[in-house]
Amino acid sequence: MAGQPGRGQQSMNAGEFSPELAGRIDIKQYYSAGLRFLNVEPVAQAGFRNLPGTRRVVSTDTPWRPRFWRLRHSRELHFLIAVVPYRIDVFEGTALVARIPTPVTPEIAAEVSLYLEADTVGVFHRDLRPLRLVRQSNGSWTLGFWPFGKIPDQDYGGDYAKREDIWELFVRFDGTAASSNPIIAISVDGEAIEAQQLSGTDYNAWAAAIQDQLRALPSLNGDVVCAAGPVGNGVNAVRLRIVFGGSLAGQEFQITSQIVSTSSVSVLPSHIQIGKTFGEPLISDARGWPGVVAIAQDRLVYAALRERPSALLFSQTAEYFTVNTSAQRADGAKLEALRTTSKEEILHVKALQYLLVFTDEAEYFATNRTIARTEPLNFVETSRNGMARGTWPVEIENRVYYIGQRGAVLFSTAYDDIQSAFTARQESLLASHLVDDVIETAIQRGTDDSDSPRLWMLRRDGRLVGASIIRDQEITAFFEYDVGAPVRSIGIDAENRLWLAVDRSDGQQYEVMDDGSFLASGVTRTVADDGTVSDLPFAEGSEVWAEAGGYTYGPATVTGGAARIGAPGEAARIGIWRPPLWESMPSVLVGRDDKIVRRPGRIHGLDVNVIETTSIAIGANGTTPRDLPLVRLSDPADLPPVPKTELVTMAGIPGVVTDPTAVVTQVRPGVLRVRDVTFQEKL
């Protein structure tokens, strides 16, 4: 039979497009996109493949959604930490090894932030005194409070005790005071008084004149006192004591002084007592605690303080618990704040080539290359996108991806050397129907099966959206992952597995994406001799499938917690199945002069190249897809179905519609990998 020419689609790496883009052939990605990518993901090289299913781990035993973090102790040892109200669940691999009671309430658990390193887990929230969870053994963990060092004081506007600032000027004479009549010059915080001359040995008059000059300075008043006093022990000298009291108490002043008339008299200023307003602890049960913690340049950054949501408290270098900002060492702790016109709350801090700070209203970066106690950080606003609560910024190929404050736009930002700033751009404009009301994000790095990272975005309605991203190839392809029930939380463990908390009919479950199966919420059961399996957790009347010995059995209906599937004596994976679905963009007739002709037409045939595929169904024009058997007479009769790599053809597809589309799906579980599709059309 002669080959039939047709329009081909090899690349599907633009992912799913919003329905309003149907027919927008002017978009350059139009012929590499689709109207539906459900349970299929684009393959960067060509085509698409179906996504695996999930396997049950254990019940969450709580109606509240958990929050996931990974703790990597070493290459061989790692844990998944799940925070739920009133406890922390610890998994080693997929085994639940510990459940630790905590005082974390549902309100706190919804916004809690963790810091994880080696054997230590820090639990932070603005309304919770920070907790420290320490591993004693894989199944034994101890819970205590985060051991802060000296917490700095802060003036929150209360009525606090104040300490006077006191200086002494030690004036020494080589000869007699009367013979030298020295003239002294004094400056306070850079403001100089008129130089005052000593007359004879009348030290009190000299001190009174200096006091009058000090009180006349613009920054001072009548509460500064200067008095002269003897030195004693026959020393030819006098002490001038300057006290900043009254309304000046609680402040620290800097005095410089010198004798300007003779070299036979010297003056040495000494800071006897440093003025201070004692205030109250910066963080406490009364004033709240840090809500965000990150590491930057070997300092721990505590941010989102309840009373100062725009502040950042940096620990001493390499001393994560030491936050004493009074220490004068260069690597000491320091307190910084964003200079904003409104009370913005810091939601995340990320250290790249510069320090990035995300708030609920905007994004900032510090232009300083290094963080030093003696150098203030210069924060520059990069955009006013803000970040959605509960989501995390992730780095992919030197770009940072994050969800905007409305939860409806995926942005990315990267440093632009030409503009010397971070520049943001929208990444989800063509799939705006999928990226909507996002409440959690997680990044799954590329694997042997998937060369591109998957950015997972969980919506408030329980739908889970993924994006395959390869920045160098300008690939950002969106798709949807359906596990048959609403997803309430997501996370990635140290083995790069996707974890989900899913609302099932028998309660919320911990589940993991399972590359060895295409069934969702899978459980393993041994089939009885009569071909039935019992003790199934699925709802009455549910349709389930089974995978055993390389074969797929089903569907079967659950009755009384049991189902008849066949395969007696086999260890079978039982679960529900959500078919994959790929639907092409509508076929549009374009004339020679680029005019579009909209009229009824049909896709009457499809040539689909498949790779290692065991099940495929094809349809078009709104008709029901038909299963194409891939079993051949040459296949072994006593072995499981052999995956096929070949050209599959569907011809004579009925139906005439305006803007026809093609569909590739399955009617039974199996491997589906499509390399390319060729359309036989009459438009």
N, C-alpha and C positions, 0 to 999 in steps of 0.2 A: 504494500500500500504506500502511495506517495506521501511524503511528509507534508503537513499543512502549516503554512506560515501563520504567525500570530504575534501579538504583543507580549513581550516577556517582562517578568519582574524577578530579578535575581536578589536584589537587596531589600530587606525589610527593616533596616536599621534606623528608620525614622519613628518606628513604634506606632502607637495608637494616636490618631488625630481626633480632635473634637468634632462632633457631628456637623457643626456649622461650617466646617471646612470641606465638606463633601462637594466635589465639583470644582474646587479651587485649584485648577491645574496650573495656575501661575506660580504656585509655591514650589520651590525647587525640590523639596522633599516629597512631593505628592506621590510620585511613582515608586517610592521606597517606604511608604506608610500604609496603614490600614485603618478601617473603621473600628475593628475590634481585635484586641490582643488579650484574650482571656485564657489564663493558664498556659500561655505560650510566651516565650521570650525571644527577642531577635538575637540572631547569631551575627557577630560583627563581620565575619568573613562573607557569609551569604545565608539567606533564608531565616528559618526560625525552628525552635524545638519546643516540645511540651515540658512544663515544669513538673517536678516530682511532687509526691503527696507528703503527708505528715504522719508521724507516729506519736501515739500517746506516751507520756512519761509517767505522770502521776496527777491526781486531782489537786487543784490549788487549795481545796477545803476552805474557801473564802469567796464571798461575792464580789470583793473588791479586786480591781486589776493590779497585778504586780508591776514593779519596775525592775528591769534587768540591767545588770552590769557584769563584766567579766573580770576575774582576778587571775592574772598569769603569774604564778610563782616561779616557774622555770619552764624549760621546753617540755619536760615530761609531766609536770604537775600544774594543773590549772583548775579553776572553779568558776561556776556561774553563780552569781549572787542575785537573789530575787527578794525585793523588799515589798512586803505587804503590811497592812495595818497590824500592829501588835506583834510582828515577828519578822525574822529574816530566814529565808530558805537558802541552803547552800547545797549545790550540786557539784559532784566530781564526775566529769563526763556527763552521763544522763542519770546517774544514781543520786538520789537524795540522801545526803550524808549527815545533815544537821538541820534542826529548826530551833532558832534562838529567839526567845521572847524579848520584846523591846517595848518601850513606851511610845512608839510611833503611832499616832492616831491616823484615821483615814485622811483627814485634811492635810496632815504633814506628809504622809506617804505619797500623795498625789504630786507633790512638788519637791520631794527629797532629792538631794544631790550626794554622790558618793565620791570619795577619794580612795583609790585602791593601789597598794604597792606591797609586793612580797607577801608577808603574813598579816598585813594590817588593812583593815577597812574602816574608813572614817565616814560617819553618817552626819549630814549637815542639813539644817533647815533654819530659817530665821526665827522660828518659834520653838526650837528644840535645842537644849544644851547639847553640843556635839558629842556623839558617841564614838567609841573606838572598839572595834571588834578584832580580836587577835586570835590567830590560829595557834592552838597548842598541838593538835594533830588533825588529820583530815576530818575526823568526826567530832572533834572537841574544840570549841571556840569560847572565849571568854569575852564578856561585854563590860565595858567601863566607860568613863568619860574621857574625852579628848584632853590630854594633859598639857594645856596651855601653860607657857611660862608666865612671866609678869605681864598682865594685860594693861595697856596704856590707859591713862585717864583721858576723859573727854568732857568738855564743857557743853552740856546739853541745855544750858540756860537756867539751871537751878540755883539755889542759894548755897554756895560752896564756901568752905574755908579758904582763906587766902594768906599767903606768906609774903612778907615784905622783901624787897630786893635791897641788899645792903652792900655798899662798897667802902673800902678804906684806902685813902691815899697816904702812903708813908713818905714823908718829906724829910730828907736828911741833909744836914749842913756840914761842910768841911770846917768852916770857922764859926763865927757867931751869926745868928739870924739877923741881928741888927745891922751887922756890917755888910751882909749880902743883899738884904731887901729883895728877895726873889719875886719874880712875876710868874704866875702859873696860868696855863691855858688848859681848859677842860672842854671836852665834847661829849655829849650824850646822844647815842644813836646817830652820830654824824652831825648833830646840831651843836655849834660852838657858842660858848659864852664869851663875853668880853674878858680879856686877860686881867687878872687881879693881882696887885702887888702887896706883899707883906710889909707893914710899917713897924719897924723895930721888932719887938717880940709879942705884939698884940695879936696872938693867934685867934682869939675869939672874934675880934673885929674882922680879921681876914676870912674866917669861916662864915661870918654873917654876910660879908660882901659876896662871897661865892654863892651862898644860899639865895640871895636876892637875884643874882644873875640866873641861877638855875630855874627859879620860879618864873622868870620872865620868858623862858623858852616856850615856843608855841605848843610843844607836845607835853609840857609839864604844868604844874600848878602849885598852890601853896602847900600841898601835902608832901613836898620833898624838903628834907631837913639836912643841914650840914652843920656839924659841930666839931670843934677841935678838942683833942685830948692828948695828954702826955704819953710818952713812950716808956719812961721809967729806966731804972738802972743806969742813970747818968748819961744816956745816949743823947747826943745833940741832934734831936729830931722831933717831929710832931706828927700826930695822926689826924687826918681830916676824914671824918666818918660821914658818909652820905647815905641817907635812908629814904627810900621811896615807899611811903606809907599811905594810909587813908585810901583815897580813890585810886591811887597808883599801885596799891598792893596787888599782888597776884600776877604782875607783869615782870618780865626779865628785861633789864636795860644793859646797854654796853657803854662803858666809860673809857675814854682815852684821855691821857693828861701828859703834860710835859712842862719843864721849867724853861722859859724862853729868854731869860735875861742873863744867866750866868751858868758856867759849867761847874761851879763849886757847890751847887745844890742839885740834888737828884730827887725824883719822885717815882714811886712804884705803886701802881694801882693794883688792888687785890679784891677779887669778888668773894666777899665773906659769906654771903647768903644769897642764893638764887631765888628771885621772886617766882611764885607759882600759885596758880589757882588749882586747887586739888581736884575739882570735878568729881566724876564717878567713872567706873570702868567703861571703856568703849563698848564692850560686849558683855552682857550679863542676862540673867533671867528677866530682869526688869526692862532692859533696853533691847533685848533680842540678840540673836547670834548670826554668824555668817550663813548665808543660804547657798552660796556658790563657792566651790574650791577648785583650783587648778594649779598646775606647776609651771613655773616659768623661770628659766635661768637658775635652776637649782634653788629656787625660793618657792614656798607655798603661798599662793595668793588667795586670801579670804575676801570675798566680795558679797554684795547684796545684803549688807547689814540692815537689820530691820529699821533702825532709826536713821541710818545713813545709806540708803540703797544705791547711791552713786559712788560710794567710797570703795577703795581697794586697800587692804592691809597686807603688806608684804612681810613675810617672815625673814629672819636673818638667813643669810646664805647657808645652805646645808643644815640648818637647824629649824626644822619645820614647825616646832612647837614654840619657838622663841619669837615673840611679837613685841618685845619691849622697844618702843620707838625712841626712848630716851638715850639709848646707847649711842655713843658718838662714833663708833667704828664705821669704816666705809661700807662694809658689807652688812651693816646692822639693819634692823627692821625699819620700815617706813610706812607712813599712811599717806595715800594719794586720793584724789577725787576727780571725777569728770566735771568739767566746767560747763554746766548746762543751764538753760533758762527755765527748765521744768524739773520736777522730781522724777528723773528716770531711774528705773531699776535695772541693775546689771543682771543679765540672765546667763551669760557665759563669758569666759575668758579663754583665749586660745593664743598660744605662743608659736609664732612662725618666725620669719626673718624680722618682723616687728610684732609687738604685743597687740593683739586684736581684742576689742571689748564689744560685746553685743548687749544691747539693752532692749527694753520693750518698745523703744521709739526709734533707735538709730544704731549705727555702728561707728566705732572709733578705732584709731590706731595710734600708738605712741611712737613718735618719730625718733626717740632715743634708741640707739642700738643696744645699749646695756642699761641695766637697772642698778642705780647706785643711791645710797641714802642721801648723799650730798647733792644730788642733781635732780631737780623736779622733772617729772615726766610731762612731756608736751603732747597732749591728746588732740588729734585732729579728726573732725567728723568726716566720714567717708560717704555716708548716704543716710537717708531717713526712712529706710525700709523697716527697721526693727526686726525682732525675731519672735516667733510664736513660742509661747510657754510650753514646756515639756519636750521640745525638740532640741536637737543638738547639731551644731555645725560640724561638718565632716570634710576632710581634705582628700581630694582626688586630683592627682597629677598637678600639684602646686596650686590648685584652685580650691577655695573653701565654699562648700554648698550649704545653704541654710534656707529654712522656710520663713517667709516674711510674717510680720506680726498678725496679719489676718488669717494666716494658715492656708492661704489660697494661691500663693506664688512661690515657686522654687527659684531662688537667686543663687548666683555664684559670684565670688569676688576674688581678685588676685592683684598683687602689687604691680603697678605699671611704672617701670623705671623712667619712662619719658615724662609722665605727669607727676612722678614722685608721690603717688597716692594709690590707694586701693580703689579699684573701679568695679562696680557691680553691674550685672546684667541679668535679665530674666531668662530662665531656662525652660519654663513650662507653658509658655504662651500658646503653643500648638496643642497642648493637652490640658487645657484649663478645666475641662469637665472632670478629670481624674484628680488633679491636685486641688483639693477643696477641703477646708476645715481639718487640716492635718494637725494631729496632737502628739505624734511621736515619730522619730526617725531613727534609722540604724543603717550602718554601712557594712555590706558583706563583700569582702575582697574577692578578686578574681580567683577562680579555681581551675583545675584541669578541664572541667566540663564547660566552664564559663570564663572566657578570657577577660571579660569586662566586669568591673565592679557592679554590684547591684545596690542601689540606694533605695531602701524600703521606707515608705511613708504610710503611716497608719492614720486613717480618718476617724473622726468621732463616731460615724455611723457604723464602724466595724469593717469597712472595706479596706483592703490592703493593696496599695499601689507600689509597683517597683519601677525603677529606671535603670537601664543599662547605659553606662557612661564610659566613653573613651574620648577624652578631650582632644587628643592629638588628631583624631580622625573626625572631629566635630560630630560625634555620635551621642545623642541624648534621647534614648528611646523608652517610652513609657508603656507599661502593660499592667494588667490587673491579675492578682492571685486570689482565687476563690477556694476556700477550704470547707465550704458547706455550712458555715455558721459565722456569726460576728466575731472578729478578732478584737481583743481588748488591750493587748500589749505585745510589744515585739522587742527582741534583743538578739545580739550576736555573741556567741561564746568564743573562747580562745581557739577552738578548732574550726572557726569560721562557719558554724552551723546557725541557721535561723531558728530562734525560739519564739513560740507564740503562746499567749494565753487566750484560749478560745471558749466562748460560751456554747457548750454542748447541752443536749437535752437532759443529761444527768449531772450537770454542774460544770463550772469552769475547769478547764484542763490545761496543764502544761503539755505542750506538744513541740516536736522538732521537725523541721523539714528533713525528709528521709529520701536520699538519692536512690535507694534501692527499691522504691515502690511508687506507684502512681495513685494509691488510695489515700484518702484523707482520714485522719483520726484513727489510723490503723492500730489494731491489737493483734497479738499472736495467740492462736488457739490450736489445740490438737483436735482434728476432725474425728468424730466417733465412727464406728464401723458402719453405721447406717448413713453416713454422709452428712450428718448434722453437726453443728457447732452450737454450744450453749454458753451461758454467762456472758452474753454480749451486752455492751453498755449503750446500745443504740435505741432510739425511741421506737415504740410499737408501730409497726407498719413501714419502717424505714427500708429502703432498698440498699442492699449491701452486695459487695463483690469480694472475691477471695483470690489471692495469689499463692500458689503452692507448686513446688517442683518445676517452675518455669512455665506453668500453665495459668490461665485466668479462668475463673469460674464465676458464674452469675448471669444476670442478677438474681438475688434471692430476697424474700421479704422476711423481716424480723417479726416473729410471733412469740410472745412470752419469753423474750430474751434469747431466742434460738432461731436458727435458720438452716435450711438444707442446701448445701452447696456442692456435694459430691466430694471426691478425693478422700475416701475413707483412710484413716490412719495417718494422714499427712499433717505436718505442722504448717498451718496456713496463716497468712496475714489477711485479716478481715477488716474492711473499712468501707466508707462511702466513696463515691466517685463523682467528681465534677468534670465533665468533658472539656477538653481544650477547644478553643474556637478562634480561628483567624478569618477575618472578613476583609476583603480588599477594598480599596477606595473605589467609588463608582467609575465605571467606564464611560468616557465622554468622547463624542465625535468632534474632532478638530479639523476644519477645512484647510485648504492650502493657504488661504489668506488669514489664517489664525482665528477664523470665526468659529464659534462654538454652536453646534447644532444639537438642540435638546429635543429628542423624540424617542418613542419606545424602541427598544432594541433588546438583544439577548446575548448572553455568553453561552454559546452552544457546545463548547468543548473546552477542556482543561488538560494540559500536559503538566504533570507534577513530578519533578525529580525528587526522590526520597533517599535518605541515607539511614541504614540500619533501623528500618521501621518495621513494626509488627502489626500496626492497625491504622487505617486511614479511611475517612469518609469525605466525599466531595459533593458539593452542590453549587448552585448559582441561581440568579434571578428570583430569589425568594422561595425556591422550592426546597423540599426536605432533602438534606444530604443523603447520599447513598453510600453504603459500606462497600469498599472494593476489596475482595478477598486477595490476600497476598500469599496464600498457600499454593504450592505448585506440586504436580504429580511427582516431581523429582525429589521433593523433600522427604526426609526420613519419616516414616509413619509412626515410629515408636519414640520419637524425641519431641521436645517442645518446639513451637514454631520458630523457624529460622528467620531472623531479621533480614529484610530485603533492602538492597541498594540498587535502584532501578528507576526507569521512567514509568510512571503510572498514568494512564489515560482514561479520562471520562468524556464520552461523546454523547451527542443527542440530548443534551440537557434541555428540558422544556422551559416554557415561560417567556413572556415578552413584557418588559417593564421599562420605565424611564430610569436612567442611571442604574443599570444592572451591576451587581457585585457578585464576586465568587466567594465561596466558603470552603475552608478546610477544617475538618473536625474528626471526631472518632465516635463510634457507637459502642465500643468496648475498650477497657483500659489496655494500654500497651505503649511501646516506644513510638514516638512520632518526631521525625526530623525531616523538614522540607528544605531542599537546597534552592530550588527556584520554581516558578510557575509560569507557564505560557498560556495566554488567553486566546481562544478562538472566538471571535466576536462578529456580530452583525449589528451595526449601530446605525 
